[in-house]
Amino acid sequence: MGMNTMKALPDAYRALVIGGSGAIGAAFVQALRDDPRCALCVALHRRSSPLAIDFARPDSIAETAAALTDQGPFQLIINAAGLLHGEGFMPEKRLADLDPAQMLATFSANTVGPAMLLRHFTPLLDGRQRSLMVMLSAKVGSIGDNRLGGWYSYRASKAALNMLVKTAAIELRRSKPGALILALHPGTVSSALSAPFRGAEIGRPAALAVTQMLAALESAEDSGAFLSYDGSTLPW
Ligand SMILES: NC(=O)c1ccc[n+]([C@@H]2O[C@H](COP(=O)([O-])OP(=O)(O)OC[C@H]3O[C@@H](n4cnc5c(N)ncnc54)[C@H](OP(=O)(O)O)[C@@H]3O)[C@@H](O)[C@H]2O)c1
């Protein structure tokens, strides 16, 4: 497995990973700290200290962004937080399973929290050089690609996230011409999130997924795209 060095980003680029406690988030932090071109990689999550990000506490997003302004601008910001199953719920199989509490928890983690990241962290993105703000999405959030059905809340929350990414990309096109706002599908990865769905058997290690995703990000050209880990564009 090759080490990633992000040559398309400016030398001594600064990175920030939200959801750095997750399987994929932690692997991003490791890979970026191993990249000699990366000058700083800040890892944030619900229990990081002194700065934390908890989507259930929107103030934590604004406060953490404000506290990090002096360490910016950042050339790479990755959100690797997300939720598929939670306390007392699993993805819905049928309409009869739909439950408002589950829907709100899923949308809070996958849509509203990330939207607040777009609000408070895009000002920290380098506007003059190449910079990337990456939201981990999911192929099952593709409306065009939905063949199997089910997983209502997760699918809808990621489809809504994709729309937020696209819309933010349009807004930032003029004010931050070097910035790319991207939705990125990691592929199936072995993690706590995928574990109940045979993730350990059918998924690959997070480190390998991250190597592939960083390579895809290196060659990304279009802001507002929905990309897969292999660099291909996914249907909305
Ligand atoms: N694994 C896959 O096969 C797969 C496939 C497609 C897409 N994805 C996407 O990839 C991303 C990372 O998934 P993963 O597999 O690495 O999952 P994971 O190991 O379960 O990590 C999930 C991360 O999200 C954080 N999180 C959850 N709810 C949060 C909230 N309300 N506020 C703040 N942080 C919250 C967790 O923080 P704590 O540590 O504090 O719980 C953790 O850092 C997710 O967006 C997921 O939808 C994964």
The ligand as an SDF file (V2000), in Angstrom:
LIG
                    3D

 48 52  0  0  0  0  0  0  0  0999 V2000
  -17.9090    2.1360    6.1830 N   0  0  0  0  0  0  0  0  0  0  0  0
  -18.4790    2.1130    5.0050 C   0  0  0  0  0  0  0  0  0  0  0  0
  -18.5730    1.0490    4.3750 O   0  0  0  0  0  0  0  0  0  0  0  0
  -19.0410    3.3880    4.4140 C   0  0  0  0  0  0  0  0  0  0  0  0
  -19.6600    3.3070    3.1490 C   0  0  0  0  0  0  0  0  0  0  0  0
  -20.1870    4.4790    2.5880 C   0  0  0  0  0  0  0  0  0  0  0  0
  -20.0760    5.6800    3.2710 C   0  0  0  0  0  0  0  0  0  0  0  0
  -19.4790    5.7230    4.5100 N   0  0  0  0  0  0  0  0  0  0  0  0
  -19.4150    7.0280    5.1940 C   0  0  0  0  0  0  0  0  0  0  0  0
  -18.0970    7.2540    5.6600 O   0  0  0  0  0  0  0  0  0  0  0  0
  -18.1320    8.0530    6.8470 C   0  0  0  0  0  0  0  0  0  0  0  0
  -17.2550    7.4210    7.9330 C   0  0  0  0  0  0  0  0  0  0  0  0
  -17.7620    6.1460    8.2640 O   0  0  0  0  0  0  0  0  0  0  0  0
  -16.9410    5.0300    9.0760 P   0  0  0  0  0  0  0  0  0  0  0  0
  -17.1600    3.7610    8.3540 O   0  0  0  0  0  0  0  0  0  0  0  0
  -15.5580    5.4940    9.3490 O   0  0  0  0  0  0  0  0  0  0  0  0
  -17.7930    4.9770   10.4230 O   0  0  0  0  0  0  0  0  0  0  0  0
  -17.3810    4.9430   11.9690 P   0  0  0  0  0  0  0  0  0  0  0  0
  -16.1000    4.1950   12.1650 O   0  0  0  0  0  0  0  0  0  0  0  0
  -18.6050    4.4780   12.6660 O   0  0  0  0  0  0  0  0  0  0  0  0
  -17.1040    6.4860   12.3040 O   0  0  0  0  0  0  0  0  0  0  0  0
  -18.1660    7.4120   12.3590 C   0  0  0  0  0  0  0  0  0  0  0  0
  -17.6550    8.7440   12.8230 C   0  0  0  0  0  0  0  0  0  0  0  0
  -18.7490    9.6700   12.8660 O   0  0  0  0  0  0  0  0  0  0  0  0
  -18.7630   10.2930   14.1280 C   0  0  0  0  0  0  0  0  0  0  0  0
  -20.1180   10.7170   14.5000 N   0  0  0  0  0  0  0  0  0  0  0  0
  -21.2410    9.9840   14.4820 C   0  0  0  0  0  0  0  0  0  0  0  0
  -22.2860   10.7280   14.8820 N   0  0  0  0  0  0  0  0  0  0  0  0
  -21.7930   11.9620   15.1550 C   0  0  0  0  0  0  0  0  0  0  0  0
  -22.3480   13.1740   15.6410 C   0  0  0  0  0  0  0  0  0  0  0  0
  -23.6660   13.2810   15.9390 N   0  0  0  0  0  0  0  0  0  0  0  0
  -21.5310   14.2430   15.8220 N   0  0  0  0  0  0  0  0  0  0  0  0
  -20.2350   14.1700   15.5460 C   0  0  0  0  0  0  0  0  0  0  0  0
  -19.6380   13.0500   15.0900 N   0  0  0  0  0  0  0  0  0  0  0  0
  -20.4160   11.9620   14.8980 C   0  0  0  0  0  0  0  0  0  0  0  0
  -18.2060    9.2440   15.0770 C   0  0  0  0  0  0  0  0  0  0  0  0
  -17.7980    9.8360   16.2800 O   0  0  0  0  0  0  0  0  0  0  0  0
  -17.6840    8.9780   17.6680 P   0  0  0  0  0  0  0  0  0  0  0  0
  -16.3540    8.2760   17.5920 O   0  0  0  0  0  0  0  0  0  0  0  0
  -17.7070   10.0360   18.7200 O   0  0  0  0  0  0  0  0  0  0  0  0
  -18.8530    8.0530   17.7010 O   0  0  0  0  0  0  0  0  0  0  0  0
  -17.0440    8.7330   14.2220 C   0  0  0  0  0  0  0  0  0  0  0  0
  -15.9660    9.6400   14.2710 O   0  0  0  0  0  0  0  0  0  0  0  0
  -19.6120    8.2100    7.2130 C   0  0  0  0  0  0  0  0  0  0  0  0
  -20.0820    9.4640    6.7360 O   0  0  0  0  0  0  0  0  0  0  0  0
  -20.2870    7.0900    6.4270 C   0  0  0  0  0  0  0  0  0  0  0  0
  -21.6260    7.4010    6.1170 O   0  0  0  0  0  0  0  0  0  0  0  0
  -18.9680    4.6060    5.0840 C   0  0  0  0  0  0  0  0  0  0  0  0
  1  2  1  0
  2  3  2  0
  2  4  1  0
  4  5  1  0
  4 48  2  0
  5  6  2  0
  6  7  1  0
  7  8  2  0
  8  9  1  0
  8 48  1  0
  9 10  1  0
  9 46  1  0
 10 11  1  0
 11 12  1  0
 11 44  1  0
 12 13  1  0
 13 14  1  0
 14 15  2  0
 14 16  1  0
 14 17  1  0
 17 18  1  0
 18 19  2  0
 18 20  1  0
 18 21  1  0
 21 22  1  0
 22 23  1  0
 23 24  1  0
 23 42  1  0
 24 25  1  0
 25 26  1  0
 25 36  1  0
 26 27  1  0
 26 35  1  0
 27 28  2  0
 28 29  1  0
 29 30  1  0
 29 35  2  0
 30 31  1  0
 30 32  2  0
 32 33  1  0
 33 34  2  0
 34 35  1  0
 36 37  1  0
 36 42  1  0
 37 38  1  0
 38 39  2  0
 38 40  1  0
 38 41  1  0
 42 43  1  0
 44 45  1  0
 44 46  1  0
 46 47  1  0
M  CHG  2   8   1  16  -1
M  END
$$$$
